[in-house]
Amino acid sequence: VQLVESGGGLVQAGGSLRLSCAVSGTIFSLNAMGWYRQPPGKQRELVAQISTGGRTNYADSVKGRATISRDNAKSTVYLQMNSLLSEDTADYYCHAVQSYSGMEYWGRGTLVTVSS
């Protein structure tokens, strides 16, 4: 199973970006997907999750600013983030949980840097 993130980079505070995670080697539609992030010097934390049925869950810190979505036909999950803050600076990781096995997989991450 491979998860490959893209879309990170340098963005100004108040700006927007969309992260993508392309998944292969698994039945994508049967995986719950999530985005986590790890700010510099801090622990990894949940950003957003989307179930196989499309239900979403967000960390309080991004509610109203982030939207997670999935395209099962493209085996891709997205994270749209708006009104970016300097505290959104982090490595962002894609996460998958196979609903039929419970196995979990992680991508290698993509760095988002928000300049103030």
C-alpha distance (Angstrom), angle and dihedral (degrees) to the residues before:
residue distance angle dihedral
V1 . . .
Q2 3.80 . .
L3 3.77 129.6 .
V4 3.79 116.2 -171.1
E5 3.79 119.9 -172.1
S6 3.78 125.3 -158.0
G7 3.77 139.2 167.4
G8 3.77 101.6 67.1
G9 3.77 123.7 130.2
L10 3.77 144.2 109.4
V11 3.78 117.7 -37.5
Q12 3.79 133.6 168.1
A13 3.76 121.5 -112.0
G14 3.77 109.8 -88.5
G15 3.76 92.0 29.9
S16 3.78 131.9 113.0
L17 3.75 139.3 -126.4
R18 3.77 139.5 176.4
L19 3.76 122.3 -139.2
S20 3.78 120.9 -157.6
C21 3.77 130.8 -161.4
A22 3.77 119.2 -164.8
V23 3.79 113.9 -158.4
S24 3.78 128.4 -159.9
G25 3.77 138.0 169.0
T26 3.78 96.4 44.7
I27 3.80 139.6 67.4
F28 3.78 94.7 -91.0
S29 3.79 96.1 -162.1
L30 3.80 89.7 59.6
N31 3.79 93.8 55.1
A32 3.76 126.3 90.9
M33 3.78 106.1 -139.0
G34 3.75 133.8 -152.9
W35 3.75 146.1 172.5
Y36 3.78 121.6 -135.4
R37 3.77 130.1 178.7
Q38 3.77 137.4 -157.2
P39 3.78 116.3 -156.0
P40 3.81 117.3 -153.5
G41 3.78 110.1 -73.1
K42 3.80 93.6 1.4
Q43 3.77 138.4 98.8
R44 3.76 124.7 -92.4
E45 3.79 112.6 -91.7
L46 3.77 137.5 -171.1
V47 3.80 117.1 -100.3
A48 3.79 103.6 172.9
Q49 3.78 142.5 -22.7
I50 3.77 135.2 -158.6
S51 3.77 123.9 -165.6
T52 3.76 127.5 -140.5
G53 3.80 86.6 -99.0
G54 3.78 94.0 50.6
R55 3.79 100.4 -102.5
T56 3.78 111.6 147.6
N57 3.77 136.1 -151.3
Y58 3.80 127.8 -171.9
A59 3.75 137.7 -166.4
D60 3.78 112.0 -111.4
S61 3.79 89.8 -118.7
V62 3.83 92.5 64.6
K63 3.82 102.9 31.2
G64 3.77 109.6 130.5
R65 3.80 91.9 15.9
A66 3.79 102.8 61.5
T67 3.78 134.1 58.4
I68 3.77 124.0 -171.0
S69 3.78 118.6 -161.6
R70 3.76 139.0 165.4
D71 3.78 136.3 -147.0
N72 3.79 107.8 -158.0
A73 3.80 91.8 -172.5
K74 3.79 89.6 59.5
S75 3.81 96.3 35.2
T76 3.77 87.8 -128.6
V77 3.78 135.4 130.0
Y78 3.78 122.7 -159.2
L79 3.77 137.0 -158.2
Q80 3.78 116.5 -159.8
M81 3.79 112.8 -166.7
N82 3.79 124.4 -173.1
S83 3.79 134.9 -179.0
L84 3.77 89.8 28.3
L85 3.78 119.0 -155.0
S86 3.78 130.2 -157.3
E87 3.80 88.0 -110.9
D88 3.81 88.7 63.1
T89 3.79 87.7 71.7
A90 3.79 106.2 118.6
D91 3.75 147.7 109.2
Y92 3.80 105.8 -81.7
Y93 3.80 118.6 -147.3
C94 3.77 131.1 -164.7
H95 3.81 116.3 -137.5
A96 3.78 132.0 -165.8
V97 3.78 131.6 -169.3
Q98 3.77 117.8 -168.1
S99 3.79 106.7 -134.9
Y100 3.82 92.2 -152.5
S101 3.81 98.1 50.1
G102 3.79 107.8 17.2
M103 3.79 89.9 -127.2
E104 3.78 114.6 150.1
Y105 3.78 128.8 -148.8
W106 3.78 134.7 -172.3
G107 3.75 135.3 -157.7
R108 3.79 122.2 -135.0
G109 3.76 93.7 -108.3
T110 3.77 139.1 -118.2
L111 3.78 124.0 -121.3
V112 3.78 120.8 -123.0
T113 3.78 116.9 -169.6
V114 3.79 119.4 -173.2
S115 3.78 114.9 -162.7
S116 3.78 119.5 -153.4
